[in-house]
C-alpha cells in the first residue's frame, strides 16, 4: 500500500518522479494551480497527466487547454490504443456499474500504472480537507501520496475561488456535477437530461450501447435512458412551479459552488481522478 507524505517530505526526495493526475474536474485542476502558485519548486518537478478514455466531453478538452496555458507546462495525455467498445466486448458486453468498475481499471488505472512503471513516484492527490474519502491509492510500494489540500486545510469554497480567480470553472458543471465519460453511470437523472440537450449525439450513442450491447443491463439500474430522461423532465416541470424570479437568476457557477453536493463517498465516479 502506498504511504502518505507531507509536502515538506516530498520536496526533499531525490531520484523520484512527481506526478499529478488532471481529471478535467474542479479539484485536480485547482490543486495543480495551487501548487504552481504556492509551491513553485514542486511545480517545476511535477509531470501533469490526463488519462483520456476517448469518451470525454468536448468541454473537458477545452478546459484542459486553458489549464495547460496557465500552468505553463504540458499536460501529458495518456490514452489506450483501443476504446471503450473494445473493452466492453472483452467484458462480455456487460456494462460497467458502481459495483463493476472495469472501465476505471482498464481505461484509467492501467494507463496510469504504465505511465509511472516501477519508478519511485510521488502522486499529488486533490482530496479536500472537508471530504471523507481516500480516492485511488495505489498498492504499489513505489508510489507515495501527498494530500496538499488536507495538509493546508483547503475546503470546497477555496477550490471554487482558486478556479474563478484563474482559469474559470469547467463549462460542463452548468449541467453536470462531475467530470468523466459521457456515459458515466454515476450521472443523476437530470444530468442524463443535460447530456441529451447539450450533446444529443452522445446521448444517442449511449442509448445505442445500452440497447445493442448491454446484455439486458442499463446505465441506470432498472431504467432505460429514455425512461430516465422522461422522469427528469417531469421533475423539472414540478420544480419550476416552485422557482421564483430571484432563484432563477442565480449564476450556475454560484449554484454549484454553494448548493450542489458532490461529496458523497458512495457516489464518487472514477476514483483514479483523485490522483
Secondary structure as GFF3:
##gff-version 3
##sequence-region A 1 275
A	DSSP	beta_strand	3	5	.	.	.	ID=ss1
A	DSSP	alpha_helix	7	12	.	.	.	ID=ss2
A	DSSP	beta_strand	17	21	.	.	.	ID=ss3
A	DSSP	alpha_helix	26	38	.	.	.	ID=ss4
A	DSSP	alpha_helix	40	43	.	.	.	ID=ss5
A	DSSP	beta_strand	46	52	.	.	.	ID=ss6
A	DSSP	alpha_helix	58	71	.	.	.	ID=ss7
A	DSSP	beta_strand	75	79	.	.	.	ID=ss8
A	DSSP	alpha_helix	84	90	.	.	.	ID=ss9
A	DSSP	alpha_helix	102	104	.	.	.	ID=ss10
A	DSSP	pi_helix	105	109	.	.	.	ID=ss11
A	DSSP	alpha_helix	110	116	.	.	.	ID=ss12
A	DSSP	beta_strand	121	124	.	.	.	ID=ss13
A	DSSP	beta_strand	143	146	.	.	.	ID=ss14
A	DSSP	alpha_helix	148	152	.	.	.	ID=ss15
A	DSSP	alpha_helix	156	164	.	.	.	ID=ss16
A	DSSP	three_ten_helix	171	174	.	.	.	ID=ss17
A	DSSP	alpha_helix	189	198	.	.	.	ID=ss18
A	DSSP	alpha_helix	200	213	.	.	.	ID=ss19
A	DSSP	alpha_helix	225	240	.	.	.	ID=ss20
A	DSSP	alpha_helix	245	248	.	.	.	ID=ss21
A	DSSP	alpha_helix	252	258	.	.	.	ID=ss22
A	DSSP	three_ten_helix	271	274	.	.	.	ID=ss23
###
